[in-house]
Amino acid sequence: MITYTWNISQLDCAPSENGLTNIVKVIHWGLTGVDENGISASMSNSYPLSSPSPEGFADYSTLTKETVISWLENNLDVGYIKSRLSNEIASQYNPPITSLPLPWENVSSEPTLEEKIADGYNPDARDGDGDGIVQEGTKWERPVGTEL
């Protein structure tokens, strides 16, 4: 199950128009969906509003987040937006496309045993002084029993 949360980040207003003041002209919004495992997806945009009639005008000082969200929900295709967020969350579990390393390039940074030996590694090294360290003083220094 996905829980959706609206965020209203900004309201752009016209100072005055047709005798009205502080008229909301643009709503900057975001919608985030989070599933039960905490995987989330978000979408944000802005929505322009048409000029209100004096009868339908809500004074800026009386606006609530719920009122502004209702404007969005009455004008946006919320079902489509939620569907996109749901698909984005699902794709995080099972990505439809992934980038793999090129098969002809050696992606391993681990040198082969032959390369290690050529670089001074001795796979048969013994602890000569009994201090528990083999190949002491080299870049291959390691505790006894460690295999590289």
Chimera marker file (.cmm) of the C-alpha trace (Angstrom):
<marker_set name="trace">
<marker id="1" x="0.000" y="0.000" z="0.000" r="1" g="1" b="0" radius="0.5"/>
<marker id="2" x="1.289" y="3.451" z="-0.872" r="1" g="1" b="0" radius="0.5"/>
<marker id="3" x="0.667" y="6.532" z="1.256" r="1" g="1" b="0" radius="0.5"/>
<marker id="4" x="0.559" y="9.808" z="-0.666" r="1" g="1" b="0" radius="0.5"/>
<marker id="5" x="1.420" y="13.191" z="0.826" r="1" g="1" b="0" radius="0.5"/>
<marker id="6" x="0.959" y="16.605" z="-0.767" r="1" g="1" b="0" radius="0.5"/>
<marker id="7" x="3.433" y="19.407" z="-0.300" r="1" g="1" b="0" radius="0.5"/>
<marker id="8" x="2.645" y="23.005" z="-1.174" r="1" g="1" b="0" radius="0.5"/>
<marker id="9" x="5.978" y="24.807" z="-1.441" r="1" g="1" b="0" radius="0.5"/>
<marker id="10" x="4.878" y="28.212" z="-2.696" r="1" g="1" b="0" radius="0.5"/>
<marker id="11" x="1.887" y="30.273" z="-3.782" r="1" g="1" b="0" radius="0.5"/>
<marker id="12" x="2.512" y="32.969" z="-6.380" r="1" g="1" b="0" radius="0.5"/>
<marker id="13" x="0.006" y="35.795" z="-6.058" r="1" g="1" b="0" radius="0.5"/>
<marker id="14" x="-1.114" y="38.866" z="-7.940" r="1" g="1" b="0" radius="0.5"/>
<marker id="15" x="-1.171" y="41.809" z="-5.499" r="1" g="1" b="0" radius="0.5"/>
<marker id="16" x="-4.477" y="43.073" z="-6.903" r="1" g="1" b="0" radius="0.5"/>
<marker id="17" x="-6.882" y="42.301" z="-9.706" r="1" g="1" b="0" radius="0.5"/>
<marker id="18" x="-10.505" y="43.334" z="-10.339" r="1" g="1" b="0" radius="0.5"/>
<marker id="19" x="-10.804" y="44.836" z="-6.866" r="1" g="1" b="0" radius="0.5"/>
<marker id="20" x="-9.443" y="41.709" z="-5.151" r="1" g="1" b="0" radius="0.5"/>
<marker id="21" x="-6.083" y="41.477" z="-3.366" r="1" g="1" b="0" radius="0.5"/>
<marker id="22" x="-3.498" y="38.728" z="-2.989" r="1" g="1" b="0" radius="0.5"/>
<marker id="23" x="-4.994" y="36.458" z="-5.614" r="1" g="1" b="0" radius="0.5"/>
<marker id="24" x="-3.316" y="33.051" z="-5.887" r="1" g="1" b="0" radius="0.5"/>
<marker id="25" x="-2.183" y="32.656" z="-9.492" r="1" g="1" b="0" radius="0.5"/>
<marker id="26" x="0.233" y="29.694" z="-9.322" r="1" g="1" b="0" radius="0.5"/>
<marker id="27" x="0.462" y="26.766" z="-6.899" r="1" g="1" b="0" radius="0.5"/>
<marker id="28" x="3.868" y="25.086" z="-6.629" r="1" g="1" b="0" radius="0.5"/>
<marker id="29" x="3.158" y="21.550" z="-5.474" r="1" g="1" b="0" radius="0.5"/>
<marker id="30" x="4.724" y="18.172" z="-4.867" r="1" g="1" b="0" radius="0.5"/>
<marker id="31" x="3.225" y="14.747" z="-4.292" r="1" g="1" b="0" radius="0.5"/>
<marker id="32" x="5.209" y="11.954" z="-2.651" r="1" g="1" b="0" radius="0.5"/>
<marker id="33" x="4.242" y="8.301" z="-2.433" r="1" g="1" b="0" radius="0.5"/>
<marker id="34" x="5.843" y="6.004" z="0.146" r="1" g="1" b="0" radius="0.5"/>
<marker id="35" x="5.208" y="2.264" z="0.359" r="1" g="1" b="0" radius="0.5"/>
<marker id="36" x="5.216" y="0.078" z="3.483" r="1" g="1" b="0" radius="0.5"/>
<marker id="37" x="8.981" y="-0.556" z="3.068" r="1" g="1" b="0" radius="0.5"/>
<marker id="38" x="9.851" y="3.141" z="2.924" r="1" g="1" b="0" radius="0.5"/>
<marker id="39" x="10.510" y="3.155" z="-0.835" r="1" g="1" b="0" radius="0.5"/>
<marker id="40" x="9.380" y="6.492" z="-2.237" r="1" g="1" b="0" radius="0.5"/>
<marker id="41" x="8.856" y="8.468" z="-5.398" r="1" g="1" b="0" radius="0.5"/>
<marker id="42" x="7.994" y="12.140" z="-5.825" r="1" g="1" b="0" radius="0.5"/>
<marker id="43" x="6.683" y="14.449" z="-8.470" r="1" g="1" b="0" radius="0.5"/>
<marker id="44" x="6.519" y="18.217" z="-8.362" r="1" g="1" b="0" radius="0.5"/>
<marker id="45" x="5.234" y="20.904" z="-10.663" r="1" g="1" b="0" radius="0.5"/>
<marker id="46" x="3.304" y="24.126" z="-10.670" r="1" g="1" b="0" radius="0.5"/>
<marker id="47" x="-0.318" y="24.697" z="-11.514" r="1" g="1" b="0" radius="0.5"/>
<marker id="48" x="-1.632" y="28.046" z="-12.815" r="1" g="1" b="0" radius="0.5"/>
<marker id="49" x="-5.041" y="29.193" z="-11.624" r="1" g="1" b="0" radius="0.5"/>
<marker id="50" x="-7.474" y="31.303" z="-13.583" r="1" g="1" b="0" radius="0.5"/>
<marker id="51" x="-8.726" y="34.559" z="-12.124" r="1" g="1" b="0" radius="0.5"/>
<marker id="52" x="-11.419" y="33.954" z="-9.511" r="1" g="1" b="0" radius="0.5"/>
<marker id="53" x="-14.841" y="35.514" z="-9.567" r="1" g="1" b="0" radius="0.5"/>
<marker id="54" x="-15.597" y="37.815" z="-6.622" r="1" g="1" b="0" radius="0.5"/>
<marker id="55" x="-18.149" y="35.230" z="-5.418" r="1" g="1" b="0" radius="0.5"/>
<marker id="56" x="-15.640" y="32.355" z="-5.482" r="1" g="1" b="0" radius="0.5"/>
<marker id="57" x="-12.721" y="34.318" z="-4.074" r="1" g="1" b="0" radius="0.5"/>
<marker id="58" x="-11.110" y="33.099" z="-0.857" r="1" g="1" b="0" radius="0.5"/>
<marker id="59" x="-9.151" y="35.711" z="1.079" r="1" g="1" b="0" radius="0.5"/>
<marker id="60" x="-5.480" y="34.776" z="1.182" r="1" g="1" b="0" radius="0.5"/>
<marker id="61" x="-5.304" y="35.033" z="4.988" r="1" g="1" b="0" radius="0.5"/>
<marker id="62" x="-8.036" y="32.387" z="5.337" r="1" g="1" b="0" radius="0.5"/>
<marker id="63" x="-6.484" y="29.791" z="3.013" r="1" g="1" b="0" radius="0.5"/>
<marker id="64" x="-5.523" y="26.438" z="4.474" r="1" g="1" b="0" radius="0.5"/>
<marker id="65" x="-3.294" y="23.738" z="3.045" r="1" g="1" b="0" radius="0.5"/>
<marker id="66" x="-6.395" y="21.559" z="2.666" r="1" g="1" b="0" radius="0.5"/>
<marker id="67" x="-8.146" y="24.251" z="0.592" r="1" g="1" b="0" radius="0.5"/>
<marker id="68" x="-5.207" y="24.604" z="-1.782" r="1" g="1" b="0" radius="0.5"/>
<marker id="69" x="-4.860" y="20.813" z="-2.076" r="1" g="1" b="0" radius="0.5"/>
<marker id="70" x="-8.560" y="20.591" z="-2.937" r="1" g="1" b="0" radius="0.5"/>
<marker id="71" x="-7.975" y="23.068" z="-5.794" r="1" g="1" b="0" radius="0.5"/>
<marker id="72" x="-5.253" y="20.765" z="-7.112" r="1" g="1" b="0" radius="0.5"/>
<marker id="73" x="-7.275" y="17.588" z="-6.660" r="1" g="1" b="0" radius="0.5"/>
<marker id="74" x="-10.221" y="19.163" z="-8.495" r="1" g="1" b="0" radius="0.5"/>
<marker id="75" x="-8.067" y="20.251" z="-11.440" r="1" g="1" b="0" radius="0.5"/>
<marker id="76" x="-5.199" y="17.773" z="-11.833" r="1" g="1" b="0" radius="0.5"/>
<marker id="77" x="-5.421" y="14.169" z="-13.007" r="1" g="1" b="0" radius="0.5"/>
<marker id="78" x="-4.458" y="12.869" z="-9.561" r="1" g="1" b="0" radius="0.5"/>
<marker id="79" x="-5.133" y="9.246" z="-10.566" r="1" g="1" b="0" radius="0.5"/>
<marker id="80" x="-2.550" y="9.518" z="-13.334" r="1" g="1" b="0" radius="0.5"/>
<marker id="81" x="-0.008" y="11.179" z="-11.026" r="1" g="1" b="0" radius="0.5"/>
<marker id="82" x="-0.459" y="8.488" z="-8.367" r="1" g="1" b="0" radius="0.5"/>
<marker id="83" x="-0.146" y="5.795" z="-11.028" r="1" g="1" b="0" radius="0.5"/>
<marker id="84" x="3.172" y="7.249" z="-12.201" r="1" g="1" b="0" radius="0.5"/>
<marker id="85" x="4.477" y="7.388" z="-8.629" r="1" g="1" b="0" radius="0.5"/>
<marker id="86" x="3.314" y="3.815" z="-7.995" r="1" g="1" b="0" radius="0.5"/>
<marker id="87" x="5.087" y="2.615" z="-11.158" r="1" g="1" b="0" radius="0.5"/>
<marker id="88" x="8.251" y="4.464" z="-10.161" r="1" g="1" b="0" radius="0.5"/>
<marker id="89" x="8.210" y="2.787" z="-6.744" r="1" g="1" b="0" radius="0.5"/>
<marker id="90" x="7.645" y="-0.631" z="-8.355" r="1" g="1" b="0" radius="0.5"/>
<marker id="91" x="10.545" y="-0.079" z="-10.747" r="1" g="1" b="0" radius="0.5"/>
<marker id="92" x="12.877" y="0.422" z="-7.776" r="1" g="1" b="0" radius="0.5"/>
<marker id="93" x="12.183" y="-3.195" z="-6.788" r="1" g="1" b="0" radius="0.5"/>
<marker id="94" x="12.498" y="-4.567" z="-10.302" r="1" g="1" b="0" radius="0.5"/>
<marker id="95" x="14.206" y="-2.083" z="-12.608" r="1" g="1" b="0" radius="0.5"/>
<marker id="96" x="12.941" y="-2.485" z="-16.177" r="1" g="1" b="0" radius="0.5"/>
<marker id="97" x="16.361" y="-1.522" z="-17.567" r="1" g="1" b="0" radius="0.5"/>
<marker id="98" x="19.766" y="-1.758" z="-15.935" r="1" g="1" b="0" radius="0.5"/>
<marker id="99" x="23.255" y="-0.822" z="-17.073" r="1" g="1" b="0" radius="0.5"/>
<marker id="100" x="25.730" y="-3.682" z="-17.075" r="1" g="1" b="0" radius="0.5"/>
<marker id="101" x="29.498" y="-3.498" z="-17.491" r="1" g="1" b="0" radius="0.5"/>
<marker id="102" x="30.718" y="-4.102" z="-21.010" r="1" g="1" b="0" radius="0.5"/>
<marker id="103" x="31.490" y="-7.822" z="-21.323" r="1" g="1" b="0" radius="0.5"/>
<marker id="104" x="34.823" y="-7.268" z="-23.059" r="1" g="1" b="0" radius="0.5"/>
<marker id="105" x="36.200" y="-4.983" z="-20.346" r="1" g="1" b="0" radius="0.5"/>
<marker id="106" x="37.758" y="-6.380" z="-17.201" r="1" g="1" b="0" radius="0.5"/>
<marker id="107" x="35.595" y="-4.857" z="-14.497" r="1" g="1" b="0" radius="0.5"/>
<marker id="108" x="37.425" y="-6.575" z="-11.658" r="1" g="1" b="0" radius="0.5"/>
<marker id="109" x="40.056" y="-4.454" z="-9.973" r="1" g="1" b="0" radius="0.5"/>
<marker id="110" x="41.335" y="-7.570" z="-8.184" r="1" g="1" b="0" radius="0.5"/>
<marker id="111" x="44.593" y="-8.759" z="-9.766" r="1" g="1" b="0" radius="0.5"/>
<marker id="112" x="44.969" y="-12.396" z="-10.751" r="1" g="1" b="0" radius="0.5"/>
<marker id="113" x="47.264" y="-14.671" z="-8.732" r="1" g="1" b="0" radius="0.5"/>
<marker id="114" x="49.796" y="-14.489" z="-11.555" r="1" g="1" b="0" radius="0.5"/>
<marker id="115" x="49.725" y="-10.668" z="-11.429" r="1" g="1" b="0" radius="0.5"/>
<marker id="116" x="50.163" y="-10.734" z="-7.633" r="1" g="1" b="0" radius="0.5"/>
<marker id="117" x="53.154" y="-13.087" z="-7.902" r="1" g="1" b="0" radius="0.5"/>
<marker id="118" x="54.697" y="-10.868" z="-10.581" r="1" g="1" b="0" radius="0.5"/>
<marker id="119" x="54.262" y="-7.971" z="-8.132" r="1" g="1" b="0" radius="0.5"/>
<marker id="120" x="56.118" y="-9.759" z="-5.317" r="1" g="1" b="0" radius="0.5"/>
<marker id="121" x="53.364" y="-11.740" z="-3.614" r="1" g="1" b="0" radius="0.5"/>
<marker id="122" x="54.421" y="-15.147" z="-2.304" r="1" g="1" b="0" radius="0.5"/>
<marker id="123" x="51.419" y="-17.447" z="-1.777" r="1" g="1" b="0" radius="0.5"/>
<marker id="124" x="53.657" y="-19.916" z="0.085" r="1" g="1" b="0" radius="0.5"/>
<marker id="125" x="55.218" y="-17.355" z="2.452" r="1" g="1" b="0" radius="0.5"/>
<marker id="126" x="55.831" y="-18.489" z="6.030" r="1" g="1" b="0" radius="0.5"/>
<marker id="127" x="56.126" y="-16.570" z="9.278" r="1" g="1" b="0" radius="0.5"/>
<marker id="128" x="59.912" y="-16.618" z="9.652" r="1" g="1" b="0" radius="0.5"/>
<marker id="129" x="60.173" y="-14.823" z="12.996" r="1" g="1" b="0" radius="0.5"/>
<marker id="130" x="57.071" y="-16.201" z="14.739" r="1" g="1" b="0" radius="0.5"/>
<marker id="131" x="55.287" y="-12.866" z="15.171" r="1" g="1" b="0" radius="0.5"/>
<marker id="132" x="52.151" y="-13.962" z="13.264" r="1" g="1" b="0" radius="0.5"/>
<marker id="133" x="52.900" y="-11.833" z="10.187" r="1" g="1" b="0" radius="0.5"/>
<marker id="134" x="53.953" y="-13.143" z="6.789" r="1" g="1" b="0" radius="0.5"/>
<marker id="135" x="55.701" y="-11.123" z="4.083" r="1" g="1" b="0" radius="0.5"/>
<marker id="136" x="56.483" y="-8.505" z="6.709" r="1" g="1" b="0" radius="0.5"/>
<marker id="137" x="57.535" y="-5.116" z="5.350" r="1" g="1" b="0" radius="0.5"/>
<marker id="138" x="55.944" y="-5.626" z="1.924" r="1" g="1" b="0" radius="0.5"/>
<marker id="139" x="52.621" y="-4.442" z="0.563" r="1" g="1" b="0" radius="0.5"/>
<marker id="140" x="51.526" y="-8.084" z="0.881" r="1" g="1" b="0" radius="0.5"/>
<marker id="141" x="52.110" y="-8.124" z="4.658" r="1" g="1" b="0" radius="0.5"/>
<marker id="142" x="49.298" y="-10.013" z="6.362" r="1" g="1" b="0" radius="0.5"/>
<marker id="143" x="48.454" y="-12.086" z="9.426" r="1" g="1" b="0" radius="0.5"/>
<marker id="144" x="49.273" y="-15.768" z="9.209" r="1" g="1" b="0" radius="0.5"/>
<marker id="145" x="46.431" y="-17.704" z="7.557" r="1" g="1" b="0" radius="0.5"/>
<marker id="146" x="45.142" y="-14.780" z="5.499" r="1" g="1" b="0" radius="0.5"/>
<marker id="147" x="44.599" y="-15.661" z="1.862" r="1" g="1" b="0" radius="0.5"/>
<marker id="148" x="44.597" y="-12.961" z="-0.766" r="1" g="1" b="0" radius="0.5"/>
<link id1="1" id2="2" r="1" g="1" b="0" radius="0.2"/>
<link id1="2" id2="3" r="1" g="1" b="0" radius="0.2"/>
<link id1="3" id2="4" r="1" g="1" b="0" radius="0.2"/>
<link id1="4" id2="5" r="1" g="1" b="0" radius="0.2"/>
<link id1="5" id2="6" r="1" g="1" b="0" radius="0.2"/>
<link id1="6" id2="7" r="1" g="1" b="0" radius="0.2"/>
<link id1="7" id2="8" r="1" g="1" b="0" radius="0.2"/>
<link id1="8" id2="9" r="1" g="1" b="0" radius="0.2"/>
<link id1="9" id2="10" r="1" g="1" b="0" radius="0.2"/>
<link id1="10" id2="11" r="1" g="1" b="0" radius="0.2"/>
<link id1="11" id2="12" r="1" g="1" b="0" radius="0.2"/>
<link id1="12" id2="13" r="1" g="1" b="0" radius="0.2"/>
<link id1="13" id2="14" r="1" g="1" b="0" radius="0.2"/>
<link id1="14" id2="15" r="1" g="1" b="0" radius="0.2"/>
<link id1="15" id2="16" r="1" g="1" b="0" radius="0.2"/>
<link id1="16" id2="17" r="1" g="1" b="0" radius="0.2"/>
<link id1="17" id2="18" r="1" g="1" b="0" radius="0.2"/>
<link id1="18" id2="19" r="1" g="1" b="0" radius="0.2"/>
<link id1="19" id2="20" r="1" g="1" b="0" radius="0.2"/>
<link id1="20" id2="21" r="1" g="1" b="0" radius="0.2"/>
<link id1="21" id2="22" r="1" g="1" b="0" radius="0.2"/>
<link id1="22" id2="23" r="1" g="1" b="0" radius="0.2"/>
<link id1="23" id2="24" r="1" g="1" b="0" radius="0.2"/>
<link id1="24" id2="25" r="1" g="1" b="0" radius="0.2"/>
<link id1="25" id2="26" r="1" g="1" b="0" radius="0.2"/>
<link id1="26" id2="27" r="1" g="1" b="0" radius="0.2"/>
<link id1="27" id2="28" r="1" g="1" b="0" radius="0.2"/>
<link id1="28" id2="29" r="1" g="1" b="0" radius="0.2"/>
<link id1="29" id2="30" r="1" g="1" b="0" radius="0.2"/>
<link id1="30" id2="31" r="1" g="1" b="0" radius="0.2"/>
<link id1="31" id2="32" r="1" g="1" b="0" radius="0.2"/>
<link id1="32" id2="33" r="1" g="1" b="0" radius="0.2"/>
<link id1="33" id2="34" r="1" g="1" b="0" radius="0.2"/>
<link id1="34" id2="35" r="1" g="1" b="0" radius="0.2"/>
<link id1="35" id2="36" r="1" g="1" b="0" radius="0.2"/>
<link id1="36" id2="37" r="1" g="1" b="0" radius="0.2"/>
<link id1="37" id2="38" r="1" g="1" b="0" radius="0.2"/>
<link id1="38" id2="39" r="1" g="1" b="0" radius="0.2"/>
<link id1="39" id2="40" r="1" g="1" b="0" radius="0.2"/>
<link id1="40" id2="41" r="1" g="1" b="0" radius="0.2"/>
<link id1="41" id2="42" r="1" g="1" b="0" radius="0.2"/>
<link id1="42" id2="43" r="1" g="1" b="0" radius="0.2"/>
<link id1="43" id2="44" r="1" g="1" b="0" radius="0.2"/>
<link id1="44" id2="45" r="1" g="1" b="0" radius="0.2"/>
<link id1="45" id2="46" r="1" g="1" b="0" radius="0.2"/>
<link id1="46" id2="47" r="1" g="1" b="0" radius="0.2"/>
<link id1="47" id2="48" r="1" g="1" b="0" radius="0.2"/>
<link id1="48" id2="49" r="1" g="1" b="0" radius="0.2"/>
<link id1="49" id2="50" r="1" g="1" b="0" radius="0.2"/>
<link id1="50" id2="51" r="1" g="1" b="0" radius="0.2"/>
<link id1="51" id2="52" r="1" g="1" b="0" radius="0.2"/>
<link id1="52" id2="53" r="1" g="1" b="0" radius="0.2"/>
<link id1="53" id2="54" r="1" g="1" b="0" radius="0.2"/>
<link id1="54" id2="55" r="1" g="1" b="0" radius="0.2"/>
<link id1="55" id2="56" r="1" g="1" b="0" radius="0.2"/>
<link id1="56" id2="57" r="1" g="1" b="0" radius="0.2"/>
<link id1="57" id2="58" r="1" g="1" b="0" radius="0.2"/>
<link id1="58" id2="59" r="1" g="1" b="0" radius="0.2"/>
<link id1="59" id2="60" r="1" g="1" b="0" radius="0.2"/>
<link id1="60" id2="61" r="1" g="1" b="0" radius="0.2"/>
<link id1="61" id2="62" r="1" g="1" b="0" radius="0.2"/>
<link id1="62" id2="63" r="1" g="1" b="0" radius="0.2"/>
<link id1="63" id2="64" r="1" g="1" b="0" radius="0.2"/>
<link id1="64" id2="65" r="1" g="1" b="0" radius="0.2"/>
<link id1="65" id2="66" r="1" g="1" b="0" radius="0.2"/>
<link id1="66" id2="67" r="1" g="1" b="0" radius="0.2"/>
<link id1="67" id2="68" r="1" g="1" b="0" radius="0.2"/>
<link id1="68" id2="69" r="1" g="1" b="0" radius="0.2"/>
<link id1="69" id2="70" r="1" g="1" b="0" radius="0.2"/>
<link id1="70" id2="71" r="1" g="1" b="0" radius="0.2"/>
<link id1="71" id2="72" r="1" g="1" b="0" radius="0.2"/>
<link id1="72" id2="73" r="1" g="1" b="0" radius="0.2"/>
<link id1="73" id2="74" r="1" g="1" b="0" radius="0.2"/>
<link id1="74" id2="75" r="1" g="1" b="0" radius="0.2"/>
<link id1="75" id2="76" r="1" g="1" b="0" radius="0.2"/>
<link id1="76" id2="77" r="1" g="1" b="0" radius="0.2"/>
<link id1="77" id2="78" r="1" g="1" b="0" radius="0.2"/>
<link id1="78" id2="79" r="1" g="1" b="0" radius="0.2"/>
<link id1="79" id2="80" r="1" g="1" b="0" radius="0.2"/>
<link id1="80" id2="81" r="1" g="1" b="0" radius="0.2"/>
<link id1="81" id2="82" r="1" g="1" b="0" radius="0.2"/>
<link id1="82" id2="83" r="1" g="1" b="0" radius="0.2"/>
<link id1="83" id2="84" r="1" g="1" b="0" radius="0.2"/>
<link id1="84" id2="85" r="1" g="1" b="0" radius="0.2"/>
<link id1="85" id2="86" r="1" g="1" b="0" radius="0.2"/>
<link id1="86" id2="87" r="1" g="1" b="0" radius="0.2"/>
<link id1="87" id2="88" r="1" g="1" b="0" radius="0.2"/>
<link id1="88" id2="89" r="1" g="1" b="0" radius="0.2"/>
<link id1="89" id2="90" r="1" g="1" b="0" radius="0.2"/>
<link id1="90" id2="91" r="1" g="1" b="0" radius="0.2"/>
<link id1="91" id2="92" r="1" g="1" b="0" radius="0.2"/>
<link id1="92" id2="93" r="1" g="1" b="0" radius="0.2"/>
<link id1="93" id2="94" r="1" g="1" b="0" radius="0.2"/>
<link id1="94" id2="95" r="1" g="1" b="0" radius="0.2"/>
<link id1="95" id2="96" r="1" g="1" b="0" radius="0.2"/>
<link id1="96" id2="97" r="1" g="1" b="0" radius="0.2"/>
<link id1="97" id2="98" r="1" g="1" b="0" radius="0.2"/>
<link id1="98" id2="99" r="1" g="1" b="0" radius="0.2"/>
<link id1="99" id2="100" r="1" g="1" b="0" radius="0.2"/>
<link id1="100" id2="101" r="1" g="1" b="0" radius="0.2"/>
<link id1="101" id2="102" r="1" g="1" b="0" radius="0.2"/>
<link id1="102" id2="103" r="1" g="1" b="0" radius="0.2"/>
<link id1="103" id2="104" r="1" g="1" b="0" radius="0.2"/>
<link id1="104" id2="105" r="1" g="1" b="0" radius="0.2"/>
<link id1="105" id2="106" r="1" g="1" b="0" radius="0.2"/>
<link id1="106" id2="107" r="1" g="1" b="0" radius="0.2"/>
<link id1="107" id2="108" r="1" g="1" b="0" radius="0.2"/>
<link id1="108" id2="109" r="1" g="1" b="0" radius="0.2"/>
<link id1="109" id2="110" r="1" g="1" b="0" radius="0.2"/>
<link id1="110" id2="111" r="1" g="1" b="0" radius="0.2"/>
<link id1="111" id2="112" r="1" g="1" b="0" radius="0.2"/>
<link id1="112" id2="113" r="1" g="1" b="0" radius="0.2"/>
<link id1="113" id2="114" r="1" g="1" b="0" radius="0.2"/>
<link id1="114" id2="115" r="1" g="1" b="0" radius="0.2"/>
<link id1="115" id2="116" r="1" g="1" b="0" radius="0.2"/>
<link id1="116" id2="117" r="1" g="1" b="0" radius="0.2"/>
<link id1="117" id2="118" r="1" g="1" b="0" radius="0.2"/>
<link id1="118" id2="119" r="1" g="1" b="0" radius="0.2"/>
<link id1="119" id2="120" r="1" g="1" b="0" radius="0.2"/>
<link id1="120" id2="121" r="1" g="1" b="0" radius="0.2"/>
<link id1="121" id2="122" r="1" g="1" b="0" radius="0.2"/>
<link id1="122" id2="123" r="1" g="1" b="0" radius="0.2"/>
<link id1="123" id2="124" r="1" g="1" b="0" radius="0.2"/>
<link id1="124" id2="125" r="1" g="1" b="0" radius="0.2"/>
<link id1="125" id2="126" r="1" g="1" b="0" radius="0.2"/>
<link id1="126" id2="127" r="1" g="1" b="0" radius="0.2"/>
<link id1="127" id2="128" r="1" g="1" b="0" radius="0.2"/>
<link id1="128" id2="129" r="1" g="1" b="0" radius="0.2"/>
<link id1="129" id2="130" r="1" g="1" b="0" radius="0.2"/>
<link id1="130" id2="131" r="1" g="1" b="0" radius="0.2"/>
<link id1="131" id2="132" r="1" g="1" b="0" radius="0.2"/>
<link id1="132" id2="133" r="1" g="1" b="0" radius="0.2"/>
<link id1="133" id2="134" r="1" g="1" b="0" radius="0.2"/>
<link id1="134" id2="135" r="1" g="1" b="0" radius="0.2"/>
<link id1="135" id2="136" r="1" g="1" b="0" radius="0.2"/>
<link id1="136" id2="137" r="1" g="1" b="0" radius="0.2"/>
<link id1="137" id2="138" r="1" g="1" b="0" radius="0.2"/>
<link id1="138" id2="139" r="1" g="1" b="0" radius="0.2"/>
<link id1="139" id2="140" r="1" g="1" b="0" radius="0.2"/>
<link id1="140" id2="141" r="1" g="1" b="0" radius="0.2"/>
<link id1="141" id2="142" r="1" g="1" b="0" radius="0.2"/>
<link id1="142" id2="143" r="1" g="1" b="0" radius="0.2"/>
<link id1="143" id2="144" r="1" g="1" b="0" radius="0.2"/>
<link id1="144" id2="145" r="1" g="1" b="0" radius="0.2"/>
<link id1="145" id2="146" r="1" g="1" b="0" radius="0.2"/>
<link id1="146" id2="147" r="1" g="1" b="0" radius="0.2"/>
<link id1="147" id2="148" r="1" g="1" b="0" radius="0.2"/>
</marker_set>
